Amino acid sequence: MSYEHARICKVGWTPKTSRLRLEWETPSGGEEWDEATISLKCTPHPDLLAALQALAPHVVEICEMEDLQEPAIEVRSVTYTWAHDVMGAVITALRHLQNSPAPLVLNTPHKPSDWYGDQEDGDPAQLLPEHTVRALRQLQKEAIEFLEGKRAPEPEQNDDREAA
């Protein structure tokens, strides 16, 4: 199956259960899109996990929490939207708290990467910053590569047997 024209709609990672969830759409003709979802226990390629975690400073920026140290943020998922061929996104992350057994769940506000349709004026702060768009596209690229078969390298086996 070719994912050349696929649009990623969700990338989610649950490290506790090693579960990856991907949702995507592929064109089915005209204006219609087919939807597909996969949720599996696996070890994704480190590049995919790195692209997901690379969004931590963007969560801090979008949520206007600049005084928060981003290493305290663990990105868990991104939900992408598509309208008028414009990408939008919501990033979900966790912040572990010192005095609570459960983490704080952070959802960024939904922001589009560009203005929708004929809307061209407005406060640019309402759009995703360009560096965030690049980071989101990198995660999409890694998700597509996962769908195409890119996985974590197999651990090397130590073979103590001597060659005969």
Secondary structure as GFF3:
##gff-version 3
##sequence-region A 1 164
A	DSSP	beta_strand	7	14	.	.	.	ID=ss1
A	DSSP	beta_strand	19	29	.	.	.	ID=ss2
A	DSSP	beta_strand	32	41	.	.	.	ID=ss3
A	DSSP	alpha_helix	46	53	.	.	.	ID=ss4
A	DSSP	alpha_helix	56	62	.	.	.	ID=ss5
A	DSSP	three_ten_helix	70	72	.	.	.	ID=ss6
A	DSSP	beta_strand	73	83	.	.	.	ID=ss7
A	DSSP	beta_strand	86	95	.	.	.	ID=ss8
A	DSSP	beta_strand	104	107	.	.	.	ID=ss9
A	DSSP	beta_strand	111	112	.	.	.	ID=ss10
A	DSSP	three_ten_helix	124	126	.	.	.	ID=ss11
A	DSSP	alpha_helix	130	147	.	.	.	ID=ss12
###
